[in-house]
Amino acid sequence: MNSTRSTDHWQASLPSSVQAERQGPVAILRLNRAHKRNALDDETVLGIEAFFDNLPDDVLSVLLCGDGEHFSAGLDLSELEERDIQQGIAHSRVWHRAFEKIQYGRVPVVAALHGAVVGGGLELAASVHVRVAERSAYYALPEGSRGIYVGGGGSVRLPRLIGVARMMDMMLTGRTYSAEEGLAIGLTTYLVETGKGFAKGLELATRIASNAPLTNFAVTQALPRIAEMAPGSGFAMEALMASIAQADPMAKDRLKAFLEKRAPKVTRS
């Protein structure tokens, strides 16, 4: 999408179940089904995909959040009633495609989580790069009790965050984790008071947007792949990415500013 197009035009291309807006270089995507606890139906998932497919060129990060009292209570189960096996596979692949455009999209994505982050909502949250939780947030994978299985990439992403054993426990027993417990086991990396998640998420997304785009790309695209490589291949990829990043003109300008004492040093915050 051309960056000169208005936010109104951008929103017009999306379903009403998602809302898009801008705050400077940060695009904000808000799940807009509060009456359904932001349950994810096909229209919403396709809307998420369309949002990330059509990010304006000057958007440098994204904040993902939910309207109302919950981030997302997961899959809208009313859509499962008449689906056969072949249709179920196709449906899952739609979720995979949409969420991959978050995880491996053009810009880093921050999620502000509150209330229910359950089932497919947790799978959606797992696809972003930085997660901020309010104390009201809670996490669950109730698929086991409902006779279904995760289908939005949770089998791939969640074990990398919390381990296979914890995910098994959540699905088999219906265990729910609080916001504090989610921070401790690695579901999130920030914990804030209830009502403060959006502000913290926007602060982080704005900070991320100020980074060199090539460095952000290396962190979101190369780092997760390097982590899965054999050490020798990982070292080679790391050296390649480091050389590419430092050769970027923006990186050279920033290093010069630091050496000339025009840029702040890292301090304990």
Secondary structure, DSSP 8 states (H G I E B T S, - for coil): --TTS-HHHHHHTS-TTEEEEEETTEEEEEE--GGGTT-B-HHHHHHHHHHHHT--TT--EEEEEESTT-SB--B-GGGGTT--HHHHHHHHHHHHHHHHHHHTSSS-EEEEE-SEEETHHHHHHHTSSEEEEETT-EEE-GGGGGT----SSHHHHHHHHH-HHHHHHHHHH---EEHHHHHHHTS-SEEE-TT-HHHHHHHHHHHHHTS-HHHHHIIIIIHHHHHTS-HHHHHHHHHHHHHHHHHSHHHHHHHHHHHTT-S------
